[in-house]
Amino acid sequence: MNNESVVLARDVPAILIPDGLPVILKRGEAAHITQLLGGKFTVQSVQGQLFRIEGRDADALGQPVPEAAGVVPHGSDKPVQEQVWDALRTCYDPEIPVSVVELGLIYGCDVVQLQDDSYRVQIRMTLTAPGCGMGEVLQHDIETAVISVPRVSTADIELVFNPPWDQNRMSEAARLQLGML
């Protein structure tokens, strides 16, 4: 799907990358789909700007709605901690086609069982750059994915910048995928 050219079939809400600002892309505008990961599209305008479009708005791109990302089936026999990590692996950086886990953005993930047999998940994460405007967007993606795990009732996502992120935090698989090995 990379660089598939599309013409927007309708006005569509989007988020300007990397600023994180909401915008409306207008019907008739041309764009290229650069990635479809985690149930969300990243498109590039003819002017070179990147935008993120939610999967539910796929019709504006002439695409089918992608399967929901991060949804863990009920009745899984995996421990909740493992299910949470599986859900986190469905969250992608909108500019880089690598999950937040493989990028090394997740610094910690604590799963705490509550008295009612539900779970609270506390995640410490960072961004590739402290000023990245996509921080709130990624936090929301992660919260949505984690809450989809059965019996998880609460997800607290904390942005931290110490220690700062660098490319050494990326997994070997991420470096290989990005041609860095």
C-alpha positions as CSV (number, residue, x, y, z in Angstrom):
1,M,0.0,0.0,0.0
2,N,3.0,2.3,0.4
3,N,2.6,5.4,-1.8
4,E,-0.7,4.4,-3.3
5,S,-2.1,7.6,-4.8
6,V,-5.6,8.6,-3.7
7,V,-8.0,11.5,-4.2
8,L,-10.1,12.3,-1.1
9,A,-13.7,11.4,-1.6
10,R,-14.9,13.7,1.2
11,D,-13.6,16.1,3.7
12,V,-11.8,14.1,6.4
13,P,-10.5,14.9,9.9
14,A,-6.7,14.3,10.2
15,I,-3.8,15.1,12.4
16,L,-0.8,17.0,11.1
17,I,2.4,15.1,11.7
18,P,4.6,15.9,13.7
19,D,2.7,18.9,15.1
20,G,-0.2,16.9,16.4
21,L,-2.7,19.6,15.3
22,P,-6.2,18.6,14.1
23,V,-7.0,19.6,10.5
24,I,-9.6,18.9,7.9
25,L,-8.3,17.6,4.6
26,K,-10.6,18.7,1.8
27,R,-12.5,16.6,-0.7
28,G,-10.7,16.4,-4.0
29,E,-7.2,16.7,-2.5
30,A,-4.6,14.3,-3.8
31,A,-2.4,12.3,-1.4
32,H,-0.3,9.2,-1.1
33,I,-0.9,6.6,1.5
34,T,2.5,6.0,3.0
35,Q,1.5,3.5,5.7
36,L,-1.4,1.6,7.1
37,L,-0.4,0.2,10.5
38,G,-2.3,-0.2,13.7
39,G,-5.6,0.5,12.0
40,K,-4.6,4.0,11.0
41,F,-3.4,5.6,7.8
42,T,-0.5,8.0,7.3
43,V,-0.9,10.0,4.1
44,Q,1.4,12.5,2.4
45,S,0.0,15.5,0.6
46,V,1.4,16.7,-2.7
47,Q,3.0,19.5,-0.7
48,G,4.9,16.9,1.3
49,Q,3.1,17.2,4.6
50,L,2.2,14.1,6.6
51,F,-1.2,13.5,8.1
52,R,-2.7,10.7,10.1
53,I,-6.2,9.6,9.3
54,E,-8.2,7.2,11.6
55,G,-9.1,3.8,10.1
56,R,-12.8,4.6,10.6
57,D,-12.4,7.3,7.9
58,A,-10.9,4.9,5.3
59,D,-13.8,5.6,2.9
60,A,-12.5,9.1,2.4
61,L,-9.4,7.4,1.0
62,G,-11.3,4.9,-1.1
63,Q,-10.1,2.1,1.2
64,P,-11.9,-0.5,3.3
65,V,-12.0,0.1,7.1
66,P,-9.0,-1.8,8.5
67,E,-9.4,-4.3,11.2
68,A,-9.3,-2.8,14.6
69,A,-5.8,-2.8,16.1
70,G,-5.0,-3.8,19.6
71,V,-8.1,-5.8,20.2
72,V,-7.3,-8.9,22.2
73,P,-9.8,-11.7,22.0
74,H,-11.7,-12.6,25.1
75,G,-10.8,-16.0,26.6
76,S,-7.1,-15.7,25.8
77,D,-5.0,-18.0,28.0
78,K,-2.0,-15.6,28.0
79,P,-1.2,-13.8,31.2
80,V,-2.6,-10.2,31.2
81,Q,0.9,-8.8,31.2
82,E,1.7,-10.6,27.9
83,Q,-1.7,-9.5,26.4
84,V,-0.8,-5.9,27.3
85,W,2.5,-6.1,25.5
86,D,0.8,-7.7,22.5
87,A,-1.6,-4.7,22.5
88,L,1.3,-2.3,22.7
89,R,2.9,-3.9,19.7
90,T,-0.1,-2.7,17.6
91,C,0.7,1.0,18.3
92,Y,2.8,2.6,15.6
93,D,4.7,5.8,15.2
94,P,2.9,7.6,12.4
95,E,6.1,8.6,10.7
96,I,8.2,5.4,11.2
97,P,6.6,2.1,10.3
98,V,7.7,0.5,13.5
99,S,5.7,-0.2,16.7
100,V,6.3,1.9,19.8
101,V,7.6,-1.3,21.5
102,E,10.2,-2.0,18.8
103,L,11.2,1.7,18.7
104,G,12.0,1.4,22.5
105,L,9.5,4.1,23.4
106,I,8.0,2.0,26.3
107,Y,10.3,2.4,29.3
108,G,8.1,0.5,31.7
109,C,4.8,-1.4,32.0
110,D,3.3,-2.4,35.4
111,V,0.2,-4.5,35.5
112,V,-1.5,-4.4,38.9
113,Q,-4.4,-6.7,39.8
114,L,-7.2,-4.8,41.7
115,Q,-9.6,-6.2,44.3
116,D,-12.4,-6.7,41.8
117,D,-10.2,-9.0,39.7
118,S,-9.6,-6.2,37.1
119,Y,-6.3,-4.7,36.3
120,R,-4.7,-1.3,36.3
121,V,-1.8,-0.8,33.8
122,Q,0.7,1.9,34.3
123,I,3.0,2.7,31.4
124,R,6.0,5.0,31.3
125,M,6.9,6.0,27.7
126,T,8.9,8.5,25.9
127,L,8.9,10.1,22.4
128,T,11.7,10.1,19.8
129,A,12.0,13.9,20.4
130,P,10.7,15.8,23.5
131,G,9.0,18.4,21.4
132,C,7.0,16.0,19.3
133,G,3.5,17.1,18.9
134,M,2.2,13.5,18.5
135,G,2.7,12.7,22.2
136,E,-0.9,13.0,23.1
137,V,-2.0,11.1,20.0
138,L,0.4,8.2,20.8
139,Q,-0.7,8.3,24.5
140,H,-4.4,8.0,23.3
141,D,-3.5,5.1,20.9
142,I,-1.7,3.2,23.7
143,E,-4.5,3.8,26.2
144,T,-7.1,2.6,23.7
145,A,-5.1,-0.5,22.9
146,V,-4.4,-1.4,26.5
147,I,-8.0,-0.9,27.6
148,S,-9.0,-3.3,24.9
149,V,-7.3,-6.1,26.8
150,P,-9.9,-8.1,28.7
151,R,-10.1,-7.3,32.4
152,V,-8.0,-4.1,32.1
153,S,-10.1,-1.4,33.6
154,T,-7.6,1.5,33.8
155,A,-4.5,2.5,31.8
156,D,-2.3,5.4,33.0
157,I,0.2,6.6,30.4
158,E,3.0,8.8,31.7
159,L,5.4,10.6,29.3
160,V,8.9,10.7,30.6
161,F,12.0,12.2,29.0
162,N,14.7,10.9,31.3
163,P,16.7,9.1,30.1
164,P,16.3,10.6,26.6
165,W,15.4,8.3,23.8
166,D,18.1,7.5,21.3
167,Q,18.4,4.9,18.4
168,N,20.2,2.5,20.7
169,R,16.8,1.8,22.4
170,M,15.5,0.3,19.2
171,S,15.2,-3.4,18.9
172,E,17.4,-5.2,16.4
173,A,14.3,-6.1,14.4
174,A,13.4,-2.4,14.1
175,R,16.9,-1.4,13.0
176,L,16.9,-4.2,10.4
177,Q,13.5,-3.1,9.2
178,L,14.7,0.5,8.8
179,G,17.9,-0.5,7.1
180,M,20.1,0.5,10.0
181,L,21.9,-2.9,10.3
